[in-house]
Amino acid sequence: MRRLLRASVFPVLVILLWEITSRTGLLQFEYLSRPSDILLAGYSALRDGSILLATWQTFEAALFGLLLAVLVGILTGTMLGLSATTEKVVGPTIEALRPIPAVAFIPLSLLLFGFGLPMEGMVVAYACVWPILIATIGAVRGIEPRLLEVARALELPFAARLWKIILPAALSRINVGIRVAVGFALVVAVTVEIIVNPRGLGYSLILAQQSLRVDLMYAQLLWLCIVGYAINAALRTVKMAQPAIHVGGRL
Amino acid sequence: MSAGTARVIASKDGAAVAQTALEVRDVSLVFNTAEGKRPILDRISFDVFDGEILCLVGPSGCGKTTILRLLAGLLQPSGGEVLFEKSRVTGPSRERAIVFQDYTNALLPWRTVAGNVALSLEARHIPKDQHPGITAELLTKMGLQHAAQQYPNQLSGGMQQRVQIARCLAQQPKILLMDEPFGALDAMTRQALQDELLQLAAEQRMTVVFITHDLEEAIYLGDRVFVLASNPGRVVEKIDVDLPRPRSQLETREDRRFLAHRHHLFGLLQGH
């Protein structure tokens, strides 16, 4: 509670100063709304549901892309991690594709899928797949070889080996990659919306800017800040909950 | 044929009468290293009889773990062959359970003790509703009934090794291959586990191949003891241990015959 109080001293001061200076006319800048106007714009956007709908649309695309990336990343990463030969054959191609910025695929994705959720999701997936893939390869390669021998000694078929030994053993390290990807997902989704896709928070932002609703634009920025903070906080709880799930530790 | 008679026949008359579980025929193993070919094992031959406890003892680097991995099917020989019940070993089989020395690495840290044992049952496709009963019985046998819901890293080394043995028993093997299973344990725990193993082997008429670098452990447990020498690994002595069973940590180790074996083999181990 104390920490919260101390942390809020600075922003509260800034906002107060901002409000006072803009009301007294000390601060005159066309594209800087008053904090009170921003709050009002945000309140009405919340009330008419437009900002919530936009948030859901952005979330939807980010989640779709993230899930796709998790699926592809873990599957491919496991194959590459298990077989050194596959890694030698496919690895260089991956290294060549990885540096391409995800947003560079917006034009292609637009051609392939048109406007809407799929095109946005694909670009998000492209951005998110790399941290998951890299983490999975490392995780699978780092599995205690003795565990794989136990699986062989028990004559576990491949599917059981994957499901009962490899994935659980690699899970905590794969999670690190997924957490990084979650951060990417929101950033890329909003970017795609700002650049081209007419949906979600990014589009609302650019729309507010173009119609000179500066107060609404600031309100949406504030909202994005709150959403991002909430996601990070949620991820931190997941991270803290993890040792309790894997009492086994040593992973 | 009961374990008792198998042991008597094996120790009196060797291969002629007893059934063989495993046959090792002229097995060689060469590793290709950067400096060229390195022979690890050189034309090793021996039989493992049904129901016996065979101990392989040797200095580190003599290839005793390698022999066990060949018996398990985790490794293939460069020359010669390993036969299990007359057919050639080409890979691992649930009929030959392996107890690894590094129990910490061999147990699934994300599964409870009961879950680790159940892995073998899952591998055998035993219906799920039968798992609790079988698991509880095995854990009780290994003195782990109170630890069923604990995770491996919450247990002592001796308890963890008991879990691994319980998991091996759950796969209902015909032969137990043990790679220095008690090597990392303190002396007290080691003796307790030695006696538990002997009791288990007697009850279940289990065939056991036991690797150790501890000569006294080998004599105490074994019906037969093979001494290995290194560079390349080979068998330099085979003895029958004519000590009565059940064995006892006090009396057996003070027995004249125990000391005589120890004397004889100690010299051999020092000489190489």
Interface residues (C-beta under 8 A of the other chain):
Chain A: E144 R146 L147 E149 V150 R152 A153 L154 E155 L156 A160 K164 I165 P168 A169 L171 H246 V247 G248 G249 R250 L251
Chain B: A72 L74 G91 P92 S93 R94 R96 A97 I98 F100 D102 T104 N105 A106 L108 P109 W110 R111 L119 S120 E122 A123 Y151 P152 N153 Q154 Q171
